[in-house]
């Protein structure tokens, strides 16, 4: 595999691949570690807290890695819906200040190579930067294999990052509402079964967006960490009648876990992919929108 992971159809890279490129000035490793924690506030109702893990990064990280806080650095602080993708100027600043330019290969990792890493993958794809991949197994695998870590915070020269928004990657609530009931597209709910059925809820309403099928993000994780093989994922999607030749829109609670589904579909060659960024945090709170 060359420095550009997209010479392969699979934007998932191994720890061996990354270890061989840590000294490459055109590769920027990004630590995306963070958390979503939940607590029950009443029977059947939970509340979520979003936070980054900057202290963990400062304590130890992959050599040369920069840190992005998924709850602060690449979100829109003025949007009433939590953790919506940052507007262009804010996103450009986050990339440029970390030495991520138009020609940079970005390798994102989190604790397991999961939803925060795939969220940055989606962020960059939305902004037209396709030279981005995810580290399979993430931080946990890197450490378990005994690979080098450091507490040295690197500095890089400011880079030129040019945003080229590809709007098809992101759906608004009104756009999604306009598609409901139409044939020829597929709506995927990446939340767990309890939230999908309405047995548990966050916010004022439980349930799901009408017509959505349930593909919890956990289905894509391998038992040993990282993601399942493309063959396993292809079988998973076939069992649920998700077709690669039809457009797919995904959602979850905050547009983050949904990117796990998008990333793994992209690995299989799906290309007509959209994330409803507002997801249930927005939809559930808008009483003008239907649920089932």
C-alpha positions, -999 to 999 in steps of 0.1 A, spaced: 0 0 0 13 35 -8 12 65 15 -23 72 1 -46 45 16 -72 52 -11 -51 34 -37 -69 5 -19 -106 2 -18 -103 -1 20 -95 31 40 -88 9 71 -51 6 78 -31 -17 101 -8 -9 129 21 -23 107 11 1 79 12 31 103 43 20 121 62 20 88 51 56 81 54 74 114 84 94 100 66 104 68 61 141 68 30 137 46 13 115 71 -5 132 101 -18 109 129 -48 123 147 -58 111 182 -96 112 185 -101 95 218 -133 105 236 -164 93 253 -202 92 254 -214 83 289 -250 78 298 -270 77 330 -306 68 337 -326 99 348 -359 80 351 -372 45 340 -367 41 303 -350 76 299 -313 82 297 -291 113 294 -259 113 275 -227 133 282 -202 139 255 -165 146 263 -131 143 249 -100 127 264 -72 154 262 -57 142 295 -52 107 281 -36 122 250 -12 143 271 -3 113 292 6 90 262 -1 89 225 12 75 192 45 94 184 38 124 162 0 123 168 -19 156 172 -51 157 193 -86 167 182 -114 170 208 -145 157 190 -167 178 213 -149 211 208 -125 214 179 -145 202 149 -181 211 159 -203 242 156 -207 258 190 -235 280 178 -257 251 166 -284 242 192 -280 206 182 -250 191 200 -217 182 181 -228 193 146 -199 195 122 -180 227 123 -186 254 97 -159 259 71 -137 286 87 -137 267 121 -129 234 104 -101 249 83 -85 264 114 -86 230 132 -69 213 103 -44 241 94 -32 246 130 -24 209 132 -4 208 100 -31 190 80 -30 204 45 -45 195 11 -19 168 4 -17 153 39 -27 117 45 -47 117 78 -47 86 100 -74 88 127 -75 66 158 -95 64 190 -95 38 217 -106 10 195 -106 24 160 -143 32 164 -168 60 161 -147 90 169 -121 80 143 -148 74 117 -164 107 126 -132 125 116 -131 103 85 -166 115 76 -158 152 85 -129 152 61 -149 134 34 -176 160 37 -149 187 33 -136 170 2 -104 156 17 -104 120 7 -69 111 17 -80 99 52 -81 65 68 -88 49 102 -64 28 123 -78 -7 128 -79 -15 165 -69 20 174 -50 30 205 -58 -3 223 -43 -25 197 -13 -2 193 -5 -4 230 -13 -41 233 12 -48 206 39 -31 226 44 -3 200 61 30 209 41 57 227 52 91 239 40 121 260 58 146 237 34 170 222 45 177 186 43 210 168 39 214 130 41 243 106 7 256 97 -7 240 66 -31 251 38 -63 232 40 -89 240 13 -125 231 21 -144 216 -8 -178 208 6 -194 177 -8 -230 184 4 -242 149 -5 -224 135 26 -247 154 50 -285 156 53 -306 181 72 -338 172 90 -359 188 64 -341 171 35 -346 137 53 -382 145 60 -388 151 23 -375 117 14 -397 97 38 -420 74 20 -400 75 -13 -388 43 -28 -352 36 -39 -333 47 -9 -324 31 25 -325 47 60 -303 31 87 -306 36 124 -272 29 140 -284 31 176 -289 0 198 -321 -20 197 -335 -5 229 -334 30 215 -346 18 181 -377 2 195 -384 30 220 -378 8 251 -353 35 260 -350 70 249 -330 102 251 -349 134 249 -386 140 248 -396 112 224 -386 76 219 -388 54 188 -372 58 153 -375 77 121 -403 60 100 -389 34 76 -355 30 93 -339 -4 96 -317 -11 127 -280 -17 122 -264 -10 155 -228 3 152 -217 -26 175 -224 -51 148 -194 -38 128 -168 -43 156 -147 -75 157 -144 -94 190 -107 -88 191 -111 -50 186 -112 -30 154 -136 -38 126 -149 -70 111 -136 -81 77 -152 -68 46 -165 -103 39 -183 -105 73 -197 -70 68 -210 -79 33 -228 -109 48 -242 -87 76 -256 -62 51 -270 -88 28 -288 -105 57 -306 -72 63 -313 -65 26 -291 -34 25 -282 -30 -12 -250 -13 -24 -267 1 -55 -292 22 -36 -285 54 -16 -281 51 21 -287 76 48 -276 68 84 -284 84 117 -279 77 155 -281 102 183 -255 127 174 -243 118 139 -212 101 153 -220 63 157 -237 66 123 -203 72 107 -193 37 118 -219 23 94 -210 47 66 -173 40 69 -178 2 67 -202 6 38 -176 27 21 -151 -1 26 -173 -23 6 -176 1 -23 -209 18 -14 -206 54 -26 -240 71 -23 -238 77 14 -252 104 36 -251 111 73 -281 128 90 -258 148 113 -286 161 136 -298 126 141 -321 118 171 -308 147 191 -326 169 166 -353 147 152 -366 135 186 -369 170 198 -388 183 168 -424 175 175 -433 184 139 -414 154 126 -429 119 126 -417 89 146 -427 53 148 
